[in-house]
């Protein structure tokens, strides 16, 4: 990775992008519009030509950050997407309690300056982003269905039950339409269609998990086993201090990806057809491991195996 000399933090809001540059401490803001993002990229490129390699970082911000990420990458800049927890932890470590957009931009710049060696640059792929957009909309509909079904369980009034039931049916039809549109989008791209086909051949991988791996893990096949597991929050970390040696834990990562992998692992655990993945899970259970430990290990093994398959550009080997 390049040895950066300049670090830029961008705090993203719906209307504005607040920017802080280190080591000089320069600050400015632009509108979070096409024109504003274009001006920001041009200014950062000018800083790169004058001062050397530049790393720019921004946080996930409810979707408002996606167009910024696209503009930065397409402009030829090295960008990093940070989770809010990373920067808040960094701020707390520096005893910074106040929170404003300008302070957040400074904290992001400081965090990327300290952490960039261990981070993977942001990748923008228009094809995969389109699939991710379908997945996000589907997720929102599924949350609504779950909420409505919970309400249905406690409703006594027959008329209200009919209303809620109709609403659930309507949203389920919308989900089916989104899933079909997502499959059509994948099929329209030869490369994604081939990857989708190979993913579906993996035990436990259905259409939603396959689409999630395509749309939400653009790094698939490019990272080490440890790194790809960490992205999904499936890499166990030691927790030892003095004589206290507690069990290792997994944490962080992309929650949406982890949820999809959980469903895939659960399918493998329940399937009757034998497979190497099912055998690995069964050995853990027979060894007395708790279900949660065994299923997380299976999720990690599933993801690592898929990552290796994609890296080698091979079809799934059931052996």
C-alpha positions, -999 to 999 in steps of 0.1 A, spaced: 0 0 0 12 35 -7 29 55 20 5 84 24 17 119 34 -17 136 35 -48 124 53 -83 138 47 -114 132 68 -149 139 53 -180 141 75 -210 133 54 -245 147 59 -274 150 36 -267 185 25 -230 191 32 -195 175 32 -172 189 60 -135 183 52 -105 183 75 -69 179 61 -38 167 79 -11 175 87 -18 211 77 -52 214 95 -70 230 66 -108 228 68 -135 236 43 -170 224 33 -188 217 0 -224 209 -8 -232 172 -10 -243 175 -46 -228 164 -79 -212 198 -84 -199 199 -48 -184 164 -50 -168 172 -83 -152 203 -67 -140 183 -38 -123 156 -59 -106 183 -80 -93 200 -49 -80 168 -34 -63 159 -66 -46 192 -66 -34 186 -30 -21 152 -41 -1 168 -69 14 194 -46 19 173 -14 21 136 -23 0 105 -18 -33 113 -1 -58 90 18 -93 102 22 -118 86 46 -155 90 53 -181 72 74 -212 53 65 -240 78 69 -273 62 60 -266 60 23 -256 96 18 -220 85 16 -223 63 -15 -222 90 -41 -191 105 -24 -174 71 -24 -182 67 -61 -169 102 -69 -136 96 -50 -128 63 -65 -137 74 -100 -116 104 -95 -86 82 -89 -83 88 -52 -76 62 -25 -106 62 -2 -115 43 30 -149 38 44 -149 38 82 -175 25 106 -188 51 131 -177 29 160 -141 31 148 -140 69 148 -160 73 180 -136 49 198 -107 69 184 -122 101 197 -129 87 231 -93 75 233 -82 111 227 -107 123 254 -128 142 228 -164 143 240 -178 171 219 -193 162 186 -199 185 156 -196 179 119 -162 198 118 -149 178 148 -160 146 133 -142 154 100 -110 160 121 -115 128 140 -119 108 108 -87 124 94 -68 115 126 -82 80 125 -73 72 89 -38 86 96 -34 61 125 -53 31 111 -48 31 73 -22 3 73 -47 -22 86 -76 -12 64 -88 -22 29 -94 7 5 -130 14 -5 -141 -3 -38 -169 10 -60 -183 -13 -86 -214 0 -103 -227 -35 -111 -224 -47 -76 -238 -15 -61 -269 -20 -82 -273 -54 -66 -267 -39 -31 -294 -14 -38 -319 -42 -44 -308 -59 -12 -312 -28 9 -347 -22 -4 -355 -59 2 -342 -57 38 -364 -28 46 -395 -47 34 -385 -78 54 -382 -57 85 -417 -43 79 -431 -77 74 -415 -90 106 -430 -60 125 -465 -66 110 -464 -103 118 -456 -95 154 -486 -71 156 -508 -97 140 -500 -121 169 -516 -98 194 -544 -82 175 -579 -94 186 -601 -73 163 -610 -93 132 -612 -63 109 -577 -51 120 -563 -86 114 -577 -86 79 -561 -52 72 -527 -63 85 -529 -96 67 -535 -78 34 -506 -54 41 -483 -84 47 -494 -100 15 -488 -68 -5 -453 -63 9 -445 -100 3 -454 -94 -34 -431 -64 -34 -403 -85 -20 -409 -111 -48 -407 -83 -74 -375 -70 -59 -359 -104 -59 -369 -110 -95 -355 -76 -105 -323 -85 -87 -319 -118 -105 -325 -101 -138 -298 -75 -130 -273 -103 -122 -283 -123 -153 -278 -92 -175 -240 -92 -166 -221 -122 -179 -194 -120 -151 -219 -117 -123 -241 -143 -138 -212 -168 -138 -203 -160 -103 -239 -163 -92 -241 -197 -108 -209 -209 -90 -221 -196 -57 -254 -214 -59 -236 -247 -63 -221 -242 -27 -240 -261 0 -262 -237 20 -260 -209 -5 -293 -198 -19 -303 -169 -41 -303 -143 -13 -269 -153 2 -254 -155 -33 -267 -120 -42 -255 -107 -8 -220 -120 -15 -220 -103 -49 -235 -70 -37 -221 -66 -3 -187 -82 -5 -170 -68 -36 -136 -78 -20 -146 -115 -23 -117 -135 -38 -91 -107 -33 -85 -110 5 -68 -135 28 -89 -160 48 -84 -139 80 -92 -106 63 -124 -118 46 -136 -134 79 -129 -101 97 -150 -82 72 -180 -103 82 -172 -101 119 -162 -138 120 -126 -136 129 -121 -146 166 -99 -124 187 -79 -133 218 -90 -120 252 -62 -127 276 -49 -107 305 -26 -120 332 -39 -153 344 -73 -145 329 -77 -163 295 -113 -159 284 -128 -175 253 -121 -158 220 -149 -137 205 -159 -124 171 -173 -89 166 -177 -60 143 -178 -64 105 -208 -61 81 -239 -72 100 -260 -77 69 -234 -101 54 -232 -119 87 -270 -124 89 -270 -139 54 -241 -162 62 -260 -173 94 -290 -184 73 -267 -203 50 -248 -220 78 -282 -229 95 -293 -246 62 -261 -266 61 -265 -277 98 -300 -289 91 -295 -305 57 -296 -344 55 -272 -346 25 -236 -351 37 -209 -325 29 -175 -315 42 -191 -284 57 -218 -304 75 -192 -329 88 -171 -300 102 -201 -286 121 -211 -321 133 -176 -327 147 -178 -295 167 -212 -304 182 -201 -339 190 -170 -324 208 -194 -306 231 -192 -271 216 -222 -249 221 -245 -243 191 -235 -207 189 -198 -215 187 -203 -243 162 -226 -222 139 -202 -192 139 -173 -216 131 -194 -230 102 -202 -195 89 -165 -187 89 -156 -220 72 -183 -214 46 -171 -179 38 -134 -188 37 -142 -217 13 -162 -195 -10 -134 -168 -9 -109 -194 -20 -131 -207 -48 -136 -172 -62 -99 -164 -58 -90 -194 -79 -119 -188 -104 -130 -223 -99 -163 -241 -96 -173 -255 -62 -155 -288 -53 -178 -309 -30 -149 -330 -18 
